[in-house]
Amino acid sequence: MTAWKSLAKPYRYLIGGGNALQPVLLLIFRLWVAQVFFNSGLTKIADWDTTLLLFTEEYHVPLLSPAVAACLGTLGELGLSTLFVLGLATRFAAIGLFILNAVAVISYPGLTDVTRQFHYYWAMLIMALLAFGAGRFSLDYWLQQRWHKSTTETKKLS
């Protein structure tokens, strides 16, 4: 029994350290994924004619015309990645980026095994953010704290 007790204290420190790292890791995940998608969006707007050509000839997005797919994809990459950086509406942005990522894998037959693995990696990071939220270093957290504070004060006044 004493052996278990002697292991419990270091284990609690390990768990506490892991919990303390969570907000930092969620911030890193957000910034990493946002950078990838934002840069992709910037590439698309840098040469719109080429972007339209790619969506016409290479990317075969189901159910959408090439022009609509190019516009929606570019707006999604730029807008949703900006929300990720801010940590604002993070779960909404995660769903959007996950869909963009999935559509990219489905609609572009030229992906190599290596580039497909990158897409899977980004999908895992996005799913972690969907599951855990943006973390403490985000506008979502700040707004949630303000909302909780204002509702608590309102209840006290009632």
Backbone as a printed PyTorch tensor [residue, N CA C, xyz], in Angstrom:
tensor([[[  0.8190,  -1.1980,   0.0000],
         [  0.0000,   0.0000,   0.0000],
         [  0.8610,   1.2600,   0.0000]],

        [[  1.9760,   1.2440,   0.7540],
         [  2.8320,   2.4260,   0.8040],
         [  3.5220,   2.6720,  -0.5320]],

        [[  3.7600,   1.6160,  -1.2970],
         [  4.3680,   1.7970,  -2.6210],
         [  3.4290,   2.6060,  -3.5200]],

        [[  2.1350,   2.3050,  -3.4360],
         [  1.1580,   3.0580,  -4.2350],
         [  1.1040,   4.5090,  -3.7940]],

        [[  1.1580,   4.7310,  -2.4900],
         [  1.1220,   6.1070,  -1.9830],
         [  2.3700,   6.8750,  -2.4130]],

        [[  3.5010,   6.2010,  -2.4330],
         [  4.7340,   6.8830,  -2.8440],
         [  4.7160,   7.2250,  -4.3360]],

        [[  3.9600,   6.4580,  -5.1330],
         [  3.8300,   6.7540,  -6.5650],
         [  2.7440,   7.7890,  -6.8590]],

        [[  1.8040,   7.9390,  -5.9500],
         [  0.6650,   8.8220,  -6.1900],
         [  1.0830,  10.2850,  -6.2970]],

        [[  1.9860,  10.7140,  -5.4480],
         [  2.3810,  12.1200,  -5.4610],
         [  3.0760,  12.5080,  -6.7700]],

        [[  4.0880,  11.7670,  -7.2460],
         [  4.7000,  12.1190,  -8.5400],
         [  3.6960,  12.0370,  -9.6950]],

        [[  2.7840,  11.0710,  -9.5950],
         [  1.7760,  10.9340, -10.6430],
         [  0.8650,  12.1690, -10.6740]],

        [[  0.4760,  12.6690,  -9.5020],
         [ -0.3490,  13.8900,  -9.4360],
         [  0.3990,  15.0790, -10.0410]],

        [[  1.7140,  15.1660,  -9.7930],
         [  2.5120,  16.2420, -10.3940],
         [  2.5520,  16.1110, -11.9150]],

        [[  2.6880,  14.8820, -12.3800],
         [  2.6980,  14.6320, -13.8210],
         [  1.3720,  15.0640, -14.4520]],

        [[  0.2730,  14.6760, -13.8490],
         [ -1.0530,  15.0430, -14.3540],
         [ -1.2280,  16.5580, -14.2930]],

        [[ -0.8390,  17.1630, -13.2130],
         [ -0.9440,  18.6210, -13.0760],
         [ -0.1220,  19.3500, -14.1220]],

        [[  1.0750,  18.8530, -14.3880],
         [  1.9170,  19.4600, -15.4260],
         [  1.2980,  19.3200, -16.7980]],

        [[  0.7360,  18.1610, -17.0780],
         [  0.0500,  17.9560, -18.3550],
         [ -1.1400,  18.8810, -18.5060]],

        [[ -1.9040,  19.0330, -17.4380],
         [ -3.0570,  19.9420, -17.4820],
         [ -2.6190,  21.3890, -17.6840]],

        [[ -1.4910,  21.7560, -17.0890],
         [ -0.9880,  23.1260, -17.2540],
         [ -0.5310,  23.3830, -18.6870]],

        [[ -0.0770,  22.3330, -19.3670],
         [  0.3750,  22.4840, -20.7550],
         [ -0.7690,  22.5830, -21.7670]],

        [[ -1.9580,  22.1310, -21.3810],
         [ -3.0590,  22.0720, -22.3370],
         [ -3.3490,  23.4130, -23.0320]],

        [[ -3.4650,  24.5450, -22.3080],
         [ -3.7470,  25.7960, -23.0150],
         [ -2.6550,  26.1860, -24.0100]],

        [[ -1.4120,  25.8950, -23.6640],
         [ -0.2980,  26.2180, -24.5630],
         [ -0.3630,  25.3470, -25.8160]],

        [[ -0.6150,  24.0580, -25.6250],
         [ -0.7050,  23.1560, -26.7750],
         [ -1.8890,  23.5130, -27.6730]],

        [[ -3.0290,  23.8570, -27.0840],
         [ -4.1790,  24.2420, -27.9020],
         [ -3.8830,  25.5140, -28.6980]],

        [[ -3.1620,  26.4540, -28.0990],
         [ -2.7480,  27.6540, -28.8220],
         [ -1.8170,  27.2980, -29.9740]],

        [[ -0.8640,  26.4300, -29.7260],
         [  0.0650,  25.9960, -30.7870],
         [ -0.7070,  25.3050, -31.9060]],

        [[ -1.6410,  24.4300, -31.5570],
         [ -2.4550,  23.7560, -32.5790],
         [ -3.2050,  24.7750, -33.4250]],

        [[ -3.8340,  25.7520, -32.7520],
         [ -4.6020,  26.7710, -33.4910],
         [ -3.7130,  27.5520, -34.4380]],

        [[ -2.5750,  28.0100, -33.9470],
         [ -1.6870,  28.8330, -34.7700],
         [ -1.0840,  28.0230, -35.9160]],

        [[ -0.7560,  26.7670, -35.6540],
         [ -0.1620,  25.9090, -36.6820],
         [ -1.1470,  25.6890, -37.8270]],

        [[ -2.3510,  25.2610, -37.4910],
         [ -3.3640,  24.9880, -38.5100],
         [ -3.7600,  26.2750, -39.2260]],

        [[ -3.9140,  27.3560, -38.4800],
         [ -4.2910,  28.6340, -39.0900],
         [ -3.2560,  29.0890, -40.1050]],

        [[ -1.9930,  28.9250, -39.7740],
         [ -0.9200,  29.3370, -40.6870],
         [ -0.9900,  28.5690, -42.0010]],

        [[ -1.2440,  27.2730, -41.9190],
         [ -1.3230,  26.4350, -43.1180],
         [ -2.4660,  26.9000, -44.0190]],

        [[ -3.6470,  27.0570, -43.4370],
         [ -4.8180,  27.4150, -44.2400],
         [ -4.7660,  28.8760, -44.6940]],

        [[ -4.2820,  29.7790, -43.8390],
         [ -4.2000,  31.1870, -44.2280],
         [ -3.2290,  31.3660, -45.4010]],

        [[ -2.0780,  30.7110, -45.3250],
         [ -1.1160,  30.8000, -46.4300],
         [ -1.7030,  30.2370, -47.7240]],

        [[ -2.4700,  29.1740, -47.6090],
         [ -3.1300,  28.6120, -48.7900],
         [ -4.1170,  29.6210, -49.3830]],

        [[ -4.8680,  30.2950, -48.5280],
         [ -5.8010,  31.3240, -48.9950],
         [ -5.0810,  32.4970, -49.6420]],

        [[ -3.9580,  32.9070, -49.0530],
         [ -3.1730,  34.0030, -49.6420],
         [ -2.6440,  33.6220, -51.0180]],

        [[ -2.2220,  32.3790, -51.1620],
         [ -1.7400,  31.9000, -52.4620],
         [ -2.8550,  31.9780, -53.5000]],

        [[ -4.0540,  31.6300, -53.0830],
         [ -5.1860,  31.6520, -54.0170],
         [ -5.5230,  33.0720, -54.4650]],

        [[ -5.5360,  34.0340, -53.5420],
         [ -5.8970,  35.4040, -53.9390],
         [ -4.7530,  36.1170, -54.6580]],

        [[ -3.5300,  35.6110, -54.4990],
         [ -2.3850,  36.2480, -55.1700],
         [ -2.4950,  36.1380, -56.6870]],

        [[ -3.0850,  35.0550, -57.1690],
         [ -3.2540,  34.8760, -58.6130],
         [ -4.6070,  34.2040, -58.8540]],

        [[ -5.6360,  35.0380, -58.8780],
         [ -7.0040,  34.5300, -58.9470],
         [ -7.2710,  33.7640, -60.2470]],

        [[ -6.6770,  34.2120, -61.3510],
         [ -6.8880,  33.5060, -62.6190],
         [ -6.3700,  32.0680, -62.5380]],

        [[ -5.2130,  31.8970, -61.9360],
         [ -4.6640,  30.5520, -61.7770],
         [ -5.5320,  29.7320, -60.8250]],

        [[ -6.0220,  30.3770, -59.7840],
         [ -6.9050,  29.6880, -58.8460],
         [ -8.1500,  29.1740, -59.5510]],

        [[ -8.7680,  30.0220, -60.3590],
         [ -9.9560,  29.5910, -61.1010],
         [ -9.6230,  28.4640, -62.0690]],

        [[ -8.4740,  28.5590, -62.7020],
         [ -8.0450,  27.4900, -63.6160],
         [ -7.8590,  26.1670, -62.8610]],

        [[ -7.2210,  26.2340, -61.6930],
         [ -7.0180,  25.0220, -60.8900],
         [ -8.3530,  24.4080, -60.4620]],

        [[ -9.2900,  25.2470, -60.0590],
         [-10.5870,  24.7210, -59.6400],
         [-11.3820,  24.1920, -60.8330]],

        [[-11.0710,  24.6740, -62.0140],
         [-11.7400,  24.1750, -63.2180],
         [-11.1110,  22.8730, -63.7050]],

        [[ -9.7790,  22.8070, -63.6820],
         [ -9.0810,  21.6780, -64.2910],
         [ -8.6140,  20.6040, -63.3120]],

        [[ -8.2170,  20.9880, -62.1090],
         [ -7.5790,  20.0370, -61.1850],
         [ -8.4880,  19.6320, -60.0260]],

        [[ -9.0290,  20.6360, -59.3230],
         [ -9.8390,  20.3550, -58.1350],
         [-11.2700,  20.1400, -58.5920]],

        [[-11.7830,  18.9770, -58.3730],
         [-13.1470,  18.6750, -58.7970],
         [-14.0310,  18.5930, -57.5630]],

        [[-14.4580,  19.7710, -57.1000],
         [-15.2800,  19.8470, -55.8970],
         [-16.6960,  19.4090, -56.2440]],

        [[-17.2110,  18.4240, -55.5380],
         [-18.5600,  17.9380, -55.8500],
         [-19.6270,  19.0050, -55.5860]],

        [[-20.6230,  19.0670, -56.4430],
         [-21.8370,  19.8720, -56.2850],
         [-21.6710,  21.3790, -56.4800]],

        [[-20.4600,  21.8680, -56.6530],
         [-20.2400,  23.3100, -56.7930],
         [-19.5590,  23.6170, -58.1170]],

        [[-19.9050,  24.7740, -58.6770],
         [-19.1830,  25.2190, -59.8660],
         [-17.7610,  25.5920, -59.4450]],

        [[-16.8140,  25.5610, -60.3790],
         [-15.4290,  25.9100, -60.0150],
         [-15.2920,  27.3090, -59.4050]],

        [[-16.0100,  28.2860, -59.9430],
         [-15.9060,  29.6570, -59.4120],
         [-16.4440,  29.7410, -57.9860]],

        [[-17.5760,  29.1050, -57.7370],
         [-18.1540,  29.1160, -56.3870],
         [-17.2450,  28.3640, -55.4190]],

        [[-16.7340,  27.2200, -55.8340],
         [-15.8270,  26.4450, -54.9830],
         [-14.5650,  27.2380, -54.6580]],

        [[-14.0340,  27.9450, -55.6500],
         [-12.8220,  28.7590, -55.4250],
         [-13.1040,  29.8760, -54.4300]],

        [[-14.2270,  30.5590, -54.6050],
         [-14.5860,  31.6510, -53.6830],
         [-14.8030,  31.1400, -52.2700]],

        [[-15.6200,  30.0910, -52.1410],
         [-15.9100,  29.5530, -50.8090],
         [-14.6610,  28.9950, -50.1460]],

        [[-13.8470,  28.2780, -50.9110],
         [-12.6230,  27.7200, -50.3510],
         [-11.6710,  28.7980, -49.8680]],

        [[-11.4980,  29.8200, -50.6850],
         [-10.5790,  30.9050, -50.3230],
         [-11.0970,  31.6910, -49.1250]],

        [[-12.3720,  32.0390, -49.1420],
         [-12.9600,  32.7550, -48.0000],
         [-12.8710,  31.9110, -46.7320]],

        [[-13.1400,  30.6210, -46.8780],
         [-13.0430,  29.7360, -45.7140],
         [-11.6350,  29.6680, -45.1650]],

        [[-10.6660,  29.5090, -46.0400],
         [ -9.2820,  29.4260, -45.5800],
         [ -8.8460,  30.7030, -44.8710]],

        [[ -9.1860,  31.8350, -45.4340],
         [ -8.7740,  33.1050, -44.8330],
         [ -9.5850,  33.4360, -43.5750]],

        [[-10.9030,  33.3040, -43.6690],
         [-11.7640,  33.6910, -42.5510],
         [-11.6980,  32.7420, -41.3720]],

        [[-11.8020,  31.4570, -41.6380],
         [-11.8020,  30.4860, -40.5450],
         [-10.4440,  30.4000, -39.8610]],

        [[ -9.3770,  30.5620, -40.6280],
         [ -8.0540,  30.5400, -39.9920],
         [ -7.8450,  31.7910, -39.1340]],

        [[ -8.4360,  32.9050, -39.5360],
         [ -8.3720,  34.1190, -38.7010],
         [ -9.1070,  33.8920, -37.3870]],

        [[-10.2730,  33.2480, -37.4560],
         [-10.9900,  32.9130, -36.2230],
         [-10.1470,  31.9990, -35.3370]],

        [[ -9.4220,  31.0710, -35.9460],
         [ -8.5390,  30.1740, -35.1770],
         [ -7.4710,  30.9660, -34.4340]],

        [[ -6.8340,  31.9130, -35.1200],
         [ -5.7800,  32.7080, -34.4790],
         [ -6.3370,  33.4540, -33.2730]],

        [[ -7.5200,  34.0400, -33.4450],
         [ -8.1360,  34.7860, -32.3550],
         [ -8.7090,  33.8740, -31.2700]],

        [[ -8.9540,  32.6360, -31.6220],
         [ -9.6310,  31.7530, -30.6800],
         [-11.0750,  32.1840, -30.5040]],

        [[-11.6900,  32.6000, -31.5890],
         [-13.0660,  33.0910, -31.5720],
         [-13.9320,  32.1480, -32.4050]],

        [[-15.0270,  31.6900, -31.8140],
         [-15.8990,  30.7190, -32.4820],
         [-15.0650,  29.5280, -32.9750]],

        [[-14.2030,  29.0660, -32.1080],
         [-13.2070,  28.0730, -32.4860],
         [-13.8190,  26.7600, -32.9550]],

        [[-14.8430,  26.3090, -32.2680],
         [-15.4470,  25.0310, -32.6770],
         [-16.1560,  25.1760, -34.0260]],

        [[-16.7980,  26.2990, -34.2620],
         [-17.4090,  26.5740, -35.5700],
         [-16.3210,  26.5780, -36.6470]],

        [[-15.2280,  27.2940, -36.3810],
         [-14.1190,  27.3530, -37.3420],
         [-13.5090,  25.9760, -37.5520]],

        [[-13.4350,  25.1780, -36.5010],
         [-12.8740,  23.8320, -36.6190],
         [-13.7240,  22.9770, -37.5600]],

        [[-15.0300,  23.0670, -37.4280],
         [-15.9050,  22.3040, -38.3270],
         [-15.6760,  22.7430, -39.7700]],

        [[-15.6160,  24.0660, -39.9880],
         [-15.3970,  24.5900, -41.3330],
         [-14.0660,  24.1620, -41.9230]],

        [[-12.9990,  24.2650, -41.1370],
         [-11.6790,  23.8720, -41.6360],
         [-11.5880,  22.3620, -41.8440]],

        [[-12.2720,  21.6070, -40.9900],
         [-12.2820,  20.1550, -41.1830],
         [-12.9490,  19.8090, -42.5210]],

        [[-14.0650,  20.4830, -42.8140],
         [-14.7570,  20.2450, -44.0830],
         [-13.8770,  20.6640, -45.2630]],

        [[-13.2500,  21.8390, -45.1680],
         [-12.3390,  22.2850, -46.2350],
         [-11.2240,  21.2680, -46.4630]],

        [[-10.6560,  20.7870, -45.3830],
         [ -9.5800,  19.8140, -45.4660],
         [-10.0690,  18.5180, -46.1120]],

        [[-11.2370,  18.0520, -45.7020],
         [-11.7940,  16.8180, -46.2660],
         [-12.1010,  16.9870, -47.7530]],

        [[-12.6620,  18.1440, -48.1200],
         [-12.9690,  18.3970, -49.5320],
         [-11.6820,  18.4230, -50.3530]],

        [[-10.6230,  18.9880, -49.7860],
         [ -9.3390,  19.0220, -50.4970],
         [ -8.8340,  17.5980, -50.7630]],

        [[ -8.9520,  16.7310, -49.7730],
         [ -8.4930,  15.3470, -49.9470],
         [ -9.3610,  14.6220, -50.9750]],

        [[-10.6580,  14.8640, -50.9190],
         [-11.5920,  14.1750, -51.8220],
         [-11.4860,  14.6930, -53.2510]],

        [[-11.3420,  16.0150, -53.3970],
         [-11.4740,  16.6140, -54.7250],
         [-10.1740,  16.7290, -55.5100]],

        [[ -9.0560,  16.5050, -54.8800],
         [ -7.7890,  16.6480, -55.6050],
         [ -7.1170,  15.2860, -55.7460]],

        [[ -7.2440,  14.6810, -56.9180],
         [ -6.6800,  13.3400, -57.1090],
         [ -5.1510,  13.3280, -57.1650]],

        [[ -4.5280,  14.4970, -57.3010],
         [ -3.0780,  14.5570, -57.4280],
         [ -2.3260,  14.5140, -56.1130]],

        [[ -3.0170,  14.3300, -54.9880],
         [ -2.3150,  14.2550, -53.7080],
         [ -1.4380,  13.0090, -53.6680]],

        [[ -0.2240,  13.2080, -53.2160],
         [  0.6650,  12.0580, -53.0140],
         [  0.3860,  11.4730, -51.6330]],

        [[  0.9690,  10.3300, -51.3500],
         [  0.7970,   9.7340, -50.0190],
         [  1.3170,  10.6700, -48.9270]],

        [[  2.4060,  11.3600, -49.1970],
         [  2.9960,  12.2700, -48.2120],
         [  2.0750,  13.4660, -47.9700]],

        [[  1.5810,  14.0910, -49.0230],
         [  0.7020,  15.2480, -48.8310],
         [ -0.6250,  14.8320, -48.2020]],

        [[ -1.1020,  13.6450, -48.5060],
         [ -2.3260,  13.1400, -47.8710],
         [ -2.0990,  12.9850, -46.3650]],

        [[ -0.9080,  12.5330, -45.9760],
         [ -0.5940,  12.3950, -44.5540],
         [ -0.6200,  13.7540, -43.8560]],

        [[ -0.1630,  14.8140, -44.5190],
         [ -0.2610,  16.1560, -43.9440],
         [ -1.7210,  16.5160, -43.6790]],

        [[ -2.5800,  16.2180, -44.6260],
         [ -4.0040,  16.5160, -44.4520],
         [ -4.5900,  15.7380, -43.2690]],

        [[ -4.1720,  14.4930, -43.0980],
         [ -4.6350,  13.7060, -41.9550],
         [ -4.1320,  14.3060, -40.6420]],

        [[ -2.8980,  14.7600, -40.6510],
         [ -2.3080,  15.3980, -39.4710],
         [ -3.0870,  16.6670, -39.1040]],

        [[ -3.3690,  17.5080, -40.1080],
         [ -4.1470,  18.7210, -39.8350],
         [ -5.5350,  18.3660, -39.3320]],

        [[ -6.1230,  17.3180, -39.8780],
         [ -7.4540,  16.8880, -39.4350],
         [ -7.4290,  16.4880, -37.9550]],

        [[ -6.3680,  15.8010, -37.5270],
         [ -6.2650,  15.4110, -36.1140],
         [ -6.1450,  16.6320, -35.2100]],

        [[ -5.3550,  17.6160, -35.6110],
         [ -5.2340,  18.8360, -34.8130],
         [ -6.5670,  19.5760, -34.7480]],

        [[ -7.2550,  19.6440, -35.8670],
         [ -8.5560,  20.3060, -35.9180],
         [ -9.5580,  19.5730, -35.0210]],

        [[ -9.5440,  18.2410, -35.0650],
         [-10.4680,  17.4720, -34.2190],
         [-10.1630,  17.6840, -32.7310]],

        [[ -8.9010,  17.8230, -32.3710],
         [ -8.5530,  18.1070, -30.9760],
         [ -9.1430,  19.4450, -30.5560]],

        [[ -9.0710,  20.4420, -31.4310],
         [ -9.6380,  21.7540, -31.1160],
         [-11.1620,  21.7010, -31.0670]],

        [[-11.7480,  20.8880, -31.9010],
         [-13.1960,  20.6950, -31.8550],
         [-13.5960,  20.0550, -30.5270]],

        [[-12.8280,  19.0810, -30.0800],
         [-13.1430,  18.3790, -28.8440],
         [-12.8830,  19.2130, -27.5910]],

        [[-11.7620,  19.9360, -27.5550],
         [-11.3520,  20.6300, -26.3340],
         [-11.6140,  22.1290, -26.3500]],

        [[-11.9200,  22.6950, -27.4980],
         [-12.0960,  24.1400, -27.5960],
         [-10.7540,  24.8370, -27.7500]],

        [[-10.8090,  26.1540, -27.6990],
         [ -9.6230,  26.9610, -27.9710],
         [ -8.6450,  27.0240, -26.8140]],

        [[ -9.1020,  26.7720, -25.6160],
         [ -8.2230,  26.8560, -24.4590],
         [ -8.2400,  28.2390, -23.8240]],

        [[ -7.4300,  28.3740, -22.7950],
         [ -7.4160,  29.5850, -21.9820],
         [ -6.9140,  30.8220, -22.7400]],

        [[ -6.0470,  30.6270, -23.7300],
         [ -5.4820,  31.7630, -24.4560],
         [ -6.3000,  32.0380, -25.7130]],

        [[ -7.5420,  32.4640, -25.5080],
         [ -8.4420,  32.6760, -26.6410],
         [ -9.5250,  33.6840, -26.2750]],

        [[-10.1250,  34.2510, -27.3110],
         [-11.2710,  35.1250, -27.0820],
         [-12.4820,  34.3170, -26.6170]],

        [[-12.6000,  33.0890, -27.0620],
         [-13.6880,  32.2320, -26.5840],
         [-13.6540,  32.1330, -25.0560]],

        [[-12.4880,  31.8820, -24.5030],
         [-12.3410,  31.7440, -23.0500],
         [-12.6690,  33.0690, -22.3600]],

        [[-12.1360,  34.1500, -22.8980],
         [-12.3710,  35.4700, -22.3140],
         [-13.8640,  35.8030, -22.3280]],

        [[-14.5180,  35.5710, -23.4580],
         [-15.9530,  35.8490, -23.5600],
         [-16.7570,  34.9560, -22.6260]],

        [[-16.3540,  33.7040, -22.5060],
         [-17.0460,  32.7850, -21.6060],
         [-16.9200,  33.2620, -20.1560]],

        [[-15.7360,  33.7260, -19.7730],
         [-15.5350,  34.2290, -18.4110],
         [-16.3870,  35.4700, -18.1530]],

        [[-16.4390,  36.3750, -19.1330],
         [-17.2760,  37.5810, -18.9940],
         [-18.7460,  37.2050, -18.9060]],

        [[-19.1740,  36.2660, -19.7540],
         [-20.5730,  35.8320, -19.7560],
         [-20.9340,  35.2150, -18.4100]],

        [[-20.0480,  34.3580, -17.9010],
         [-20.2960,  33.7030, -16.6180],
         [-20.3730,  34.7430, -15.5030]],

        [[-19.4680,  35.7150, -15.5520],
         [-19.4400,  36.7650, -14.5270],
         [-20.7180,  37.5900, -14.5760]],

        [[-21.1570,  37.9740, -15.7880],
         [-22.3590,  38.8130, -15.8970],
         [-23.6110,  38.0500, -15.4930]],

        [[-23.6940,  36.7490, -15.8250],
         [-24.8820,  35.9780, -15.4330],
         [-24.8970,  35.7310, -13.9280]],

        [[-23.7160,  35.5610, -13.3180],
         [-23.6350,  35.3900, -11.8680],
         [-24.0780,  36.6730, -11.1730]],

        [[-23.6430,  37.8250, -11.6690],
         [-24.0330,  39.1090, -11.0770],
         [-25.5260,  39.3480, -11.2490]],

        [[-26.0890,  38.9570, -12.3790],
         [-27.5160,  39.1230, -12.6270],
         [-28.3180,  38.2660, -11.6550]],

        [[-27.8580,  37.0340, -11.4210],
         [-28.5480,  36.1530, -10.4790],
         [-28.5140,  36.7140,  -9.0650]],

        [[-27.4040,  37.3560,  -8.6820],
         [-27.2910,  37.9350,  -7.3450],
         [-28.2650,  39.0920,  -7.1650]],

        [[-28.5000,  39.8680,  -8.2490],
         [-29.3980,  41.0040,  -8.1710],
         [-30.8650,  40.5820,  -8.1450]],

        [[-31.1570,  39.3900,  -8.6410],
         [-32.5540,  38.9360,  -8.7040],
         [-33.0980,  38.5240,  -7.3720]]])
